[in-house]
Amino acid sequence: MKFTLVILGAPYSDSASQTALAFAHAALANGHTIYRLFFYADGVHNATRLAAPPQDEHDLPASWQQFITEHQLDAVVCIAAALRRGLLDTTEAERYQKSGDNIAQGFELSGLGQLIEASAASDRVLTFGA
């Protein structure tokens, strides 16, 4: 089965992001495919490279980045939601004349069209968070 996952929850505000990551691991381990990860609303915070949780806490953004890199997954961050929340890649940082970018490697800023396309190409679209 081919899945697209929509992650709406920020890394530490609820369990949505952690649950999505656990599901993604299990899906791949059971022979399924992940067509696209789409981070939307507060879920865009999972794409930051600047999170610095205490050493005794799980670094969920880093875990997402490692998972995406390891499995060469398509990880799209909604550009409108990201810009609203201060998450920028180098192109957008230059465009808005900001001093730096903070999107982690492996994540790509793009629009809702990517979600629509993924929905059409996937067998199931699962949403994590409210």
N, CA, C and O atoms as a GROMACS GRO file, in nm:
protein
  520
    1MET      N    1   0.084  -0.117   0.000
    1MET     CA    2   0.000   0.000   0.000
    1MET      C    3   0.089   0.125   0.000
    1MET      O    4   0.194   0.127   0.064
    2LYS      N    5   0.045   0.226  -0.072
    2LYS     CA    6   0.120   0.350  -0.083
    2LYS      C    7   0.050   0.456   0.003
    2LYS      O    8  -0.068   0.486  -0.017
    3PHE      N    9   0.125   0.513   0.098
    3PHE     CA   10   0.070   0.611   0.192
    3PHE      C   11   0.128   0.750   0.168
    3PHE      O   12   0.243   0.766   0.128
    4THR      N   13   0.045   0.850   0.193
    4THR     CA   14   0.090   0.987   0.214
    4THR      C   15   0.050   1.022   0.357
    4THR      O   16  -0.064   0.997   0.398
    5LEU      N   17   0.143   1.078   0.432
    5LEU     CA   18   0.115   1.117   0.570
    5LEU      C   19   0.113   1.268   0.579
    5LEU      O   20   0.203   1.336   0.528
    6VAL      N   21   0.010   1.320   0.644
    6VAL     CA   22  -0.001   1.464   0.668
    6VAL      C   23   0.020   1.484   0.818
    6VAL      O   24  -0.057   1.433   0.900
    7ILE      N   25   0.123   1.557   0.853
    7ILE     CA   26   0.159   1.579   0.994
    7ILE      C   27   0.123   1.721   1.031
    7ILE      O   28   0.180   1.817   0.978
    8LEU      N   29   0.027   1.735   1.123
    8LEU     CA   30  -0.023   1.866   1.165
    8LEU      C   31   0.031   1.909   1.301
    8LEU      O   32   0.026   2.028   1.334
    9GLY      N   33   0.082   1.816   1.379
    9GLY     CA   34   0.125   1.846   1.515
    9GLY      C   35   0.270   1.886   1.525
    9GLY      O   36   0.358   1.827   1.461
   10ALA      N   37   0.295   1.989   1.607
   10ALA     CA   38   0.432   2.031   1.636
   10ALA      C   39   0.502   1.922   1.715
   10ALA      O   40   0.436   1.838   1.777
   11PRO      N   41   0.634   1.920   1.714
   11PRO     CA   42   0.708   1.811   1.777
   11PRO      C   43   0.677   1.787   1.925
   11PRO      O   44   0.674   1.672   1.969
   12TYR      N   45   0.654   1.891   2.000
   12TYR     CA   46   0.640   1.870   2.145
   12TYR      C   47   0.507   1.917   2.201
   12TYR      O   48   0.491   1.920   2.323
   13SER      N   49   0.411   1.955   2.116
   13SER     CA   50   0.284   2.003   2.168
   13SER      C   51   0.184   1.892   2.195
   13SER      O   52   0.098   1.905   2.282
   14ASP      N   53   0.195   1.782   2.122
   14ASP     CA   54   0.110   1.665   2.144
   14ASP      C   55   0.181   1.544   2.086
   14ASP      O   56   0.298   1.552   2.049
   15SER      N   57   0.112   1.432   2.078
   15SER     CA   58   0.177   1.309   2.032
   15SER      C   59   0.165   1.285   1.882
   15SER      O   60   0.212   1.183   1.832
   16ALA      N   61   0.103   1.377   1.808
   16ALA     CA   62   0.077   1.354   1.666
   16ALA      C   63   0.204   1.327   1.586
   16ALA      O   64   0.208   1.233   1.506
   17SER      N   65   0.306   1.407   1.606
   17SER     CA   66   0.430   1.391   1.530
   17SER      C   67   0.499   1.259   1.563
   17SER      O   68   0.545   1.189   1.473
   18GLN      N   69   0.506   1.227   1.691
   18GLN     CA   70   0.569   1.102   1.733
   18GLN      C   71   0.490   0.982   1.679
   18GLN      O   72   0.550   0.884   1.634
   19THR      N   73   0.358   0.990   1.684
   19THR     CA   74   0.275   0.881   1.633
   19THR      C   75   0.293   0.865   1.482
   19THR      O   76   0.300   0.753   1.433
   20ALA      N   77   0.301   0.976   1.410
   20ALA     CA   78   0.323   0.970   1.265
   20ALA      C   79   0.457   0.905   1.232
   20ALA      O   80   0.466   0.824   1.140
   21LEU      N   81   0.559   0.940   1.307
   21LEU     CA   82   0.691   0.882   1.284
   21LEU      C   83   0.690   0.732   1.314
   21LEU      O   84   0.749   0.653   1.239
   22ALA      N   85   0.625   0.693   1.421
   22ALA     CA   86   0.615   0.550   1.454
   22ALA      C   87   0.538   0.474   1.346
   22ALA      O   88   0.576   0.364   1.306
   23PHE      N   89   0.430   0.533   1.298
   23PHE     CA   90   0.353   0.471   1.190
   23PHE      C   91   0.439   0.457   1.065
   23PHE      O   92   0.439   0.352   1.000
   24ALA      N   93   0.513   0.561   1.030
   24ALA     CA   94   0.596   0.559   0.911
   24ALA      C   95   0.701   0.447   0.919
   24ALA      O   96   0.724   0.376   0.822
   25HIS      N   97   0.764   0.434   1.035
   25HIS     CA   98   0.861   0.324   1.055
   25HIS      C   99   0.793   0.189   1.034
   25HIS      O  100   0.845   0.103   0.964
   26ALA      N  101   0.677   0.171   1.098
   26ALA     CA  102   0.605   0.043   1.089
   26ALA      C  103   0.559   0.015   0.946
   26ALA      O  104   0.566  -0.099   0.900
   27ALA      N  105   0.512   0.117   0.876
   27ALA     CA  106   0.466   0.097   0.739
   27ALA      C  107   0.579   0.047   0.650
   27ALA      O  108   0.561  -0.049   0.575
   28LEU      N  109   0.694   0.111   0.659
   28LEU     CA  110   0.807   0.068   0.577
   28LEU      C  111   0.855  -0.071   0.618
   28LEU      O  112   0.891  -0.152   0.532
   29ALA      N  113   0.857  -0.097   0.747
   29ALA     CA  114   0.901  -0.229   0.795
   29ALA      C  115   0.809  -0.341   0.748
   29ALA      O  116   0.851  -0.456   0.738
   30ASN      N  117   0.684  -0.308   0.719
   30ASN     CA  118   0.587  -0.408   0.673
   30ASN      C  119   0.569  -0.408   0.521
   30ASN      O  120   0.472  -0.463   0.470
   31GLY      N  121   0.664  -0.347   0.451
   31GLY     CA  122   0.666  -0.355   0.306
   31GLY      C  123   0.581  -0.253   0.232
   31GLY      O  124   0.566  -0.262   0.110
   32HIS      N  125   0.525  -0.157   0.304
   32HIS     CA  126   0.446  -0.052   0.240
   32HIS      C  127   0.538   0.059   0.190
   32HIS      O  128   0.658   0.059   0.220
   33THR      N  129   0.483   0.152   0.115
   33THR     CA  130   0.557   0.264   0.059
   33THR      C  131   0.501   0.393   0.114
   33THR      O  132   0.380   0.407   0.134
   34ILE      N  133   0.589   0.488   0.138
   34ILE     CA  134   0.545   0.622   0.175
   34ILE      C  135   0.573   0.710   0.054
   34ILE      O  136   0.688   0.734   0.017
   35TYR      N  137   0.466   0.758  -0.007
   35TYR     CA  138   0.479   0.841  -0.125
   35TYR      C  139   0.528   0.980  -0.089
   35TYR      O  140   0.618   1.035  -0.154
   36ARG      N  141   0.470   1.038   0.016
   36ARG     CA  142   0.510   1.172   0.056
   36ARG      C  143   0.475   1.196   0.202
   36ARG      O  144   0.374   1.146   0.252
   37LEU      N  145   0.559   1.271   0.269
   37LEU     CA  146   0.530   1.327   0.401
   37LEU      C  147   0.497   1.474   0.378
   37LEU      O  148   0.575   1.545   0.315
   38PHE      N  149   0.384   1.519   0.429
   38PHE     CA  150   0.346   1.658   0.410
   38PHE      C  151   0.326   1.721   0.547
   38PHE      O  152   0.236   1.682   0.622
   39PHE      N  153   0.410   1.817   0.580
   39PHE     CA  154   0.406   1.886   0.709
   39PHE      C  155   0.329   2.015   0.692
   39PHE      O  156   0.364   2.099   0.610
   40TYR      N  157   0.222   2.030   0.770
   40TYR     CA  158   0.128   2.139   0.752
   40TYR      C  159   0.089   2.197   0.888
   40TYR      O  160   0.103   2.130   0.990
   41ALA      N  161   0.040   2.319   0.889
   41ALA     CA  162   0.001   2.388   1.014
   41ALA      C  163   0.120   2.385   1.110
   41ALA      O  164   0.233   2.408   1.067
   42ASP      N  165   0.097   2.356   1.238
   42ASP     CA  166   0.208   2.354   1.334
   42ASP      C  167   0.305   2.239   1.309
   42ASP      O  168   0.414   2.237   1.365
   43GLY      N  169   0.266   2.144   1.226
   43GLY     CA  170   0.355   2.033   1.192
   43GLY      C  171   0.481   2.078   1.121
   43GLY      O  172   0.579   2.003   1.116
   44VAL      N  173   0.480   2.199   1.065
   44VAL     CA  174   0.601   2.249   0.997
   44VAL      C  175   0.718   2.261   1.094
   44VAL      O  176   0.834   2.260   1.052
   45HIS      N  177   0.690   2.274   1.223
   45HIS     CA  178   0.799   2.286   1.321
   45HIS      C  179   0.885   2.160   1.328
   45HIS      O  180   0.996   2.165   1.381
   46ASN      N  181   0.837   2.048   1.276
   46ASN     CA  182   0.918   1.926   1.271
   46ASN      C  183   1.036   1.941   1.175
   46ASN      O  184   1.130   1.862   1.181
   47ALA      N  185   1.031   2.040   1.088
   47ALA     CA  186   1.134   2.058   0.986
   47ALA      C  187   1.246   2.153   1.028
   47ALA      O  188   1.335   2.181   0.949
   48THR      N  189   1.242   2.202   1.150
   48THR     CA  190   1.346   2.296   1.192
   48THR      C  191   1.477   2.224   1.220
   48THR      O  192   1.479   2.111   1.270
   49ARG      N  193   1.585   2.290   1.188
   49ARG     CA  194   1.717   2.236   1.224
   49ARG      C  195   1.770   2.303   1.350
   49ARG      O  196   1.882   2.274   1.393
   50LEU      N  197   1.692   2.391   1.409
   50LEU     CA  198   1.738   2.467   1.525
   50LEU      C  199   1.680   2.420   1.658
   50LEU      O  200   1.708   2.481   1.761
   51ALA      N  201   1.601   2.314   1.658
   51ALA     CA  202   1.548   2.262   1.785
   51ALA      C  203   1.664   2.212   1.871
   51ALA      O  204   1.756   2.148   1.820
   52ALA      N  205   1.657   2.241   2.000
   52ALA     CA  206   1.762   2.198   2.092
   52ALA      C  207   1.698   2.149   2.221
   52ALA      O  208   1.709   2.215   2.325
   53PRO      N  209   1.630   2.033   2.216
   53PRO     CA  210   1.566   1.982   2.337
   53PRO      C  211   1.670   1.938   2.439
   53PRO      O  212   1.785   1.911   2.403
   54PRO      N  213   1.632   1.932   2.567
   54PRO     CA  214   1.725   1.883   2.669
   54PRO      C  215   1.779   1.743   2.631
   54PRO      O  216   1.713   1.668   2.560
   55GLN      N  217   1.897   1.712   2.679
   55GLN     CA  218   1.962   1.586   2.642
   55GLN      C  219   1.882   1.463   2.682
   55GLN      O  220   1.896   1.357   2.621
   56ASP      N  221   1.799   1.476   2.785
   56ASP     CA  222   1.722   1.360   2.828
   56ASP      C  223   1.587   1.348   2.757
   56ASP      O  224   1.506   1.263   2.794
   57GLU      N  225   1.563   1.432   2.655
   57GLU     CA  226   1.440   1.425   2.576
   57GLU      C  227   1.472   1.384   2.433
   57GLU      O  228   1.581   1.408   2.382
   58HIS      N  229   1.374   1.321   2.371
   58HIS     CA  230   1.387   1.277   2.232
   58HIS      C  231   1.390   1.398   2.140
   58HIS      O  232   1.305   1.486   2.151
   59ASP      N  233   1.486   1.404   2.050
   59ASP     CA  234   1.496   1.512   1.952
   59ASP      C  235   1.415   1.471   1.830
   59ASP      O  236   1.468   1.415   1.734
   60LEU      N  237   1.286   1.500   1.836
   60LEU     CA  238   1.195   1.456   1.731
   60LEU      C  239   1.226   1.517   1.594
   60LEU      O  240   1.222   1.444   1.495
   61PRO      N  241   1.255   1.646   1.584
   61PRO     CA  242   1.292   1.698   1.451
   61PRO      C  243   1.415   1.626   1.392
   61PRO      O  244   1.419   1.598   1.272
   62ALA      N  245   1.513   1.597   1.473
   62ALA     CA  246   1.632   1.525   1.424
   62ALA      C  247   1.595   1.382   1.382
   62ALA      O  248   1.650   1.330   1.286
   63SER      N  249   1.503   1.320   1.454
   63SER     CA  250   1.458   1.185   1.418
   63SER      C  251   1.387   1.185   1.284
   63SER      O  252   1.407   1.095   1.202
   64TRP      N  253   1.302   1.286   1.262
   64TRP     CA  254   1.237   1.299   1.131
   64TRP      C  255   1.342   1.315   1.022
   64TRP      O  256   1.334   1.249   0.918
   65GLN      N  257   1.439   1.403   1.044
   65GLN     CA  258   1.540   1.428   0.943
   65GLN      C  259   1.618   1.301   0.911
   65GLN      O  260   1.642   1.270   0.795
   66GLN      N  261   1.658   1.228   1.013
   66GLN     CA  262   1.732   1.104   0.993
   66GLN      C  263   1.648   1.002   0.916
   66GLN      O  264   1.698   0.938   0.823
   67PHE      N  265   1.521   0.988   0.954
   67PHE     CA  266   1.431   0.894   0.888
   67PHE      C  267   1.413   0.929   0.740
   67PHE      O  268   1.419   0.841   0.654
   68ILE      N  269   1.392   1.057   0.711
   68ILE     CA  270   1.373   1.104   0.574
   68ILE      C  271   1.498   1.078   0.491
   68ILE      O  272   1.490   1.030   0.377
   69THR      N  273   1.614   1.108   0.546
   69THR     CA  274   1.740   1.088   0.476
   69THR      C  275   1.768   0.939   0.454
   69THR      O  276   1.804   0.897   0.344
   70GLU      N  277   1.750   0.861   0.558
   70GLU     CA  278   1.778   0.718   0.552
   70GLU      C  279   1.694   0.648   0.447
   70GLU      O  280   1.743   0.559   0.377
   71HIS      N  281   1.567   0.686   0.435
   71HIS     CA  282   1.475   0.620   0.343
   71HIS      C  283   1.452   0.699   0.214
   71HIS      O  284   1.370   0.660   0.131
   72GLN      N  285   1.524   0.810   0.199
   72GLN     CA  286   1.514   0.894   0.080
   72GLN      C  287   1.369   0.928   0.047
   72GLN      O  288   1.322   0.906  -0.064
   73LEU      N  289   1.298   0.981   0.148
   73LEU     CA  290   1.157   1.013   0.134
   73LEU      C  291   1.136   1.156   0.087
   73LEU      O  292   1.220   1.244   0.110
   74ASP      N  293   1.025   1.178   0.023
   74ASP     CA  294   0.984   1.311  -0.019
   74ASP      C  295   0.914   1.377   0.100
   74ASP      O  296   0.805   1.335   0.139
   75ALA      N  297   0.976   1.478   0.156
   75ALA     CA  298   0.923   1.548   0.274
   75ALA      C  299   0.896   1.693   0.238
   75ALA      O  300   0.988   1.772   0.222
   76VAL      N  301   0.769   1.726   0.227
   76VAL     CA  302   0.727   1.859   0.184
   76VAL      C  303   0.673   1.937   0.304
   76VAL      O  304   0.594   1.885   0.383
   77VAL      N  305   0.717   2.060   0.315
   77VAL     CA  306   0.670   2.151   0.420
   77VAL      C  307   0.588   2.259   0.351
   77VAL      O  308   0.637   2.326   0.260
   78CYS      N  309   0.464   2.276   0.395
   78CYS     CA  310   0.378   2.378   0.334
   78CYS      C  311   0.444   2.514   0.349
   78CYS      O  312   0.472   2.559   0.460
   79ILE      N  313   0.468   2.579   0.237
   79ILE     CA  314   0.542   2.705   0.239
   79ILE      C  315   0.465   2.815   0.311
   79ILE      O  316   0.525   2.892   0.386
   80ALA      N  317   0.334   2.823   0.291
   80ALA     CA  318   0.256   2.928   0.357
   80ALA      C  319   0.257   2.910   0.508
   80ALA      O  320   0.277   3.006   0.583
   81ALA      N  321   0.237   2.787   0.554
   81ALA     CA  322   0.239   2.759   0.698
   81ALA      C  323   0.378   2.782   0.756
   81ALA      O  324   0.391   2.833   0.867
   82ALA      N  325   0.480   2.746   0.681
   82ALA     CA  326   0.618   2.762   0.729
   82ALA      C  327   0.655   2.909   0.742
   82ALA      O  328   0.710   2.951   0.843
   83LEU      N  329   0.626   2.987   0.640
   83LEU     CA  330   0.661   3.129   0.644
   83LEU      C  331   0.589   3.200   0.759
   83LEU      O  332   0.647   3.285   0.826
   84ARG      N  333   0.463   3.164   0.782
   84ARG     CA  334   0.387   3.223   0.892
   84ARG      C  335   0.452   3.195   1.027
   84ARG      O  336   0.442   3.274   1.120
   85ARG      N  337   0.519   3.081   1.035
   85ARG     CA  338   0.577   3.037   1.162
   85ARG      C  339   0.728   3.060   1.169
   85ARG      O  340   0.794   3.014   1.262
   86GLY      N  341   0.783   3.128   1.071
   86GLY     CA  342   0.924   3.163   1.074
   86GLY      C  343   1.019   3.054   1.032
   86GLY      O  344   1.136   3.057   1.070
   87LEU      N  345   0.973   2.958   0.954
   87LEU     CA  346   1.061   2.854   0.900
   87LEU      C  347   1.093   2.889   0.756
   87LEU      O  348   1.002   2.903   0.674
   88LEU      N  349   1.222   2.902   0.726
   88LEU     CA  350   1.265   2.949   0.595
   88LEU      C  351   1.377   2.862   0.540
   88LEU      O  352   1.463   2.816   0.615
   89ASP      N  353   1.376   2.841   0.410
   89ASP     CA  354   1.494   2.783   0.345
   89ASP      C  355   1.579   2.900   0.296
   89ASP      O  356   1.542   3.016   0.316
   90THR      N  357   1.690   2.873   0.232
   90THR     CA  358   1.780   2.981   0.191
   90THR      C  359   1.715   3.074   0.089
   90THR      O  360   1.736   3.196   0.094
   91THR      N  361   1.637   3.019  -0.001
   91THR     CA  362   1.571   3.101  -0.103
   91THR      C  363   1.473   3.200  -0.040
   91THR      O  364   1.472   3.318  -0.074
   92GLU      N  365   1.390   3.150   0.052
   92GLU     CA  366   1.291   3.237   0.115
   92GLU      C  367   1.356   3.336   0.211
   92GLU      O  368   1.309   3.449   0.226
   93ALA      N  369   1.464   3.295   0.276
   93ALA     CA  370   1.536   3.388   0.364
   93ALA      C  371   1.589   3.507   0.284
   93ALA      O  372   1.578   3.621   0.327
   94GLU      N  373   1.645   3.479   0.168
   94GLU     CA  374   1.693   3.586   0.081
   94GLU      C  375   1.576   3.671   0.029
   94GLU      O  376   1.584   3.794   0.027
   95ARG      N  377   1.471   3.605  -0.012
   95ARG     CA  378   1.355   3.675  -0.067
   95ARG      C  379   1.295   3.774   0.033
   95ARG      O  380   1.257   3.885  -0.003
   96TYR      N  381   1.287   3.732   0.160
   96TYR     CA  382   1.228   3.817   0.263
   96TYR      C  383   1.334   3.894   0.343
   96TYR      O  384   1.303   3.956   0.445
   97GLN      N  385   1.457   3.890   0.296
   97GLN     CA  386   1.568   3.963   0.357
   97GLN      C  387   1.584   3.930   0.506
   97GLN      O  388   1.597   4.019   0.590
   98LYS      N  389   1.584   3.801   0.535
   98LYS     CA  390   1.605   3.752   0.672
   98LYS      C  391   1.751   3.709   0.686
   98LYS      O  392   1.818   3.679   0.587
   99SER      N  393   1.798   3.706   0.808
   99SER     CA  394   1.940   3.681   0.832
   99SER      C  395   1.982   3.536   0.819
   99SER      O  396   2.102   3.508   0.815
  100GLY      N  397   1.889   3.444   0.812
  100GLY     CA  398   1.929   3.305   0.801
  100GLY      C  399   1.811   3.214   0.773
  100GLY      O  400   1.695   3.255   0.777
  101ASP      N  401   1.843   3.089   0.745
  101ASP     CA  402   1.741   2.988   0.719
  101ASP      C  403   1.743   2.886   0.832
  101ASP      O  404   1.839   2.881   0.910
  102ASN      N  405   1.638   2.807   0.842
  102ASN     CA  406   1.633   2.709   0.951
  102ASN      C  407   1.562   2.579   0.914
  102ASN      O  408   1.526   2.502   1.003
  103ILE      N  409   1.542   2.553   0.786
  103ILE     CA  410   1.482   2.427   0.744
  103ILE      C  411   1.592   2.322   0.737
  103ILE      O  412   1.698   2.344   0.678
  104ALA      N  413   1.566   2.208   0.798
  104ALA     CA  414   1.663   2.099   0.801
  104ALA      C  415   1.679   2.036   0.663
  104ALA      O  416   1.588   2.040   0.580
  105GLN      N  417   1.795   1.979   0.640
  105GLN     CA  418   1.823   1.908   0.516
  105GLN      C  419   1.723   1.794   0.500
  105GLN      O  420   1.688   1.726   0.596
  106GLY      N  421   1.677   1.775   0.377
  106GLY     CA  422   1.582   1.667   0.348
  106GLY      C  423   1.439   1.715   0.336
  106GLY      O  424   1.354   1.646   0.280
  107PHE      N  425   1.412   1.834   0.389
  107PHE     CA  426   1.278   1.892   0.380
  107PHE      C  427   1.276   1.994   0.266
  107PHE      O  428   1.376   2.060   0.240
  108GLU      N  429   1.161   2.007   0.200
  108GLU     CA  430   1.146   2.100   0.089
  108GLU      C  431   1.022   2.185   0.110
  108GLU      O  432   0.914   2.132   0.140
  109LEU      N  433   1.035   2.314   0.095
  109LEU     CA  434   0.919   2.403   0.100
  109LEU      C  435   0.844   2.395  -0.033
  109LEU      O  436   0.905   2.403  -0.140
  110SER      N  437   0.713   2.379  -0.025
  110SER     CA  438   0.631   2.378  -0.145
  110SER      C  439   0.487   2.404  -0.106
  110SER      O  440   0.456   2.425   0.012
  111GLY      N  441   0.398   2.403  -0.204
  111GLY     CA  442   0.260   2.440  -0.179
  111GLY      C  443   0.166   2.322  -0.163
  111GLY      O  444   0.205   2.206  -0.168
  112LEU      N  445   0.038   2.358  -0.143
  112LEU     CA  446  -0.066   2.256  -0.124
  112LEU      C  447  -0.088   2.169  -0.246
  112LEU      O  448  -0.144   2.060  -0.236
  113GLY      N  449  -0.044   2.217  -0.362
  113GLY     CA  450  -0.054   2.134  -0.482
  113GLY      C  451   0.017   2.001  -0.466
  113GLY      O  452  -0.025   1.900  -0.522
  114GLN      N  453   0.125   2.001  -0.388
  114GLN     CA  454   0.200   1.877  -0.361
  114GLN      C  455   0.114   1.778  -0.281
  114GLN      O  456   0.123   1.657  -0.301
  115LEU      N  457   0.031   1.831  -0.192
  115LEU     CA  458  -0.058   1.744  -0.115
  115LEU      C  459  -0.167   1.687  -0.205
  115LEU      O  460  -0.200   1.569  -0.195
  116ILE      N  461  -0.222   1.769  -0.291
  116ILE     CA  462  -0.326   1.723  -0.384
  116ILE      C  463  -0.271   1.615  -0.476
  116ILE      O  464  -0.334   1.512  -0.498
  117GLU      N  465  -0.152   1.640  -0.530
  117GLU     CA  466  -0.090   1.541  -0.619
  117GLU      C  467  -0.062   1.411  -0.545
  117GLU      O  468  -0.084   1.303  -0.599
  118ALA      N  469  -0.014   1.422  -0.422
  118ALA     CA  470   0.016   1.302  -0.342
  118ALA      C  471  -0.112   1.226  -0.309
  118ALA      O  472  -0.111   1.103  -0.307
  119SER      N  473  -0.219   1.297  -0.284
  119SER     CA  474  -0.348   1.232  -0.255
  119SER      C  475  -0.395   1.149  -0.374
  119SER      O  476  -0.447   1.039  -0.357
  120ALA      N  477  -0.377   1.201  -0.493
  120ALA     CA  478  -0.417   1.129  -0.613
  120ALA      C  479  -0.327   1.008  -0.640
  120ALA      O  480  -0.373   0.908  -0.696
  121ALA      N  481  -0.201   1.018  -0.601
  121ALA     CA  482  -0.105   0.911  -0.630
  121ALA      C  483  -0.098   0.803  -0.522
  121ALA      O  484  -0.036   0.699  -0.544
  122SER      N  485  -0.161   0.826  -0.408
  122SER     CA  486  -0.151   0.734  -0.295
  122SER      C  487  -0.278   0.650  -0.279
  122SER      O  488  -0.386   0.691  -0.321
  123ASP      N  489  -0.261   0.533  -0.218
  123ASP     CA  490  -0.377   0.451  -0.184
  123ASP      C  491  -0.451   0.507  -0.064
  123ASP      O  492  -0.574   0.501  -0.057
  124ARG      N  493  -0.375   0.562   0.032
  124ARG     CA  494  -0.433   0.619   0.153
  124ARG      C  495  -0.358   0.744   0.193
  124ARG      O  496  -0.236   0.752   0.177
  125VAL      N  497  -0.432   0.842   0.245
  125VAL     CA  498  -0.376   0.961   0.303
  125VAL      C  499  -0.416   0.962   0.450
  125VAL      O  500  -0.535   0.963   0.482
  126LEU      N  501  -0.318   0.962   0.538
  126LEU     CA  502  -0.345   0.961   0.682
  126LEU      C  503  -0.301   1.094   0.741
  126LEU      O  504  -0.193   1.145   0.710
  127THR      N  505  -0.385   1.150   0.828
  127THR     CA  506  -0.357   1.276   0.892
  127THR      C  507  -0.330   1.253   1.039
  127THR      O  508  -0.404   1.181   1.106
  128PHE      N  509  -0.222   1.314   1.090
  128PHE     CA  510  -0.184   1.302   1.230
  128PHE      C  511  -0.191   1.440   1.293
  128PHE      O  512  -0.113   1.529   1.257
  129GLY      N  513  -0.283   1.459   1.387
  129GLY     CA  514  -0.298   1.588   1.455
  129GLY      C  515  -0.431   1.650   1.418
  129GLY      O  516  -0.506   1.600   1.335
  130ALA      N  517  -0.457   1.761   1.486
  130ALA     CA  518  -0.586   1.828   1.464
  130ALA      C  519  -0.566   1.965   1.403
  130ALA      O  520  -0.663   2.036   1.377
   0.00000   0.00000   0.00000
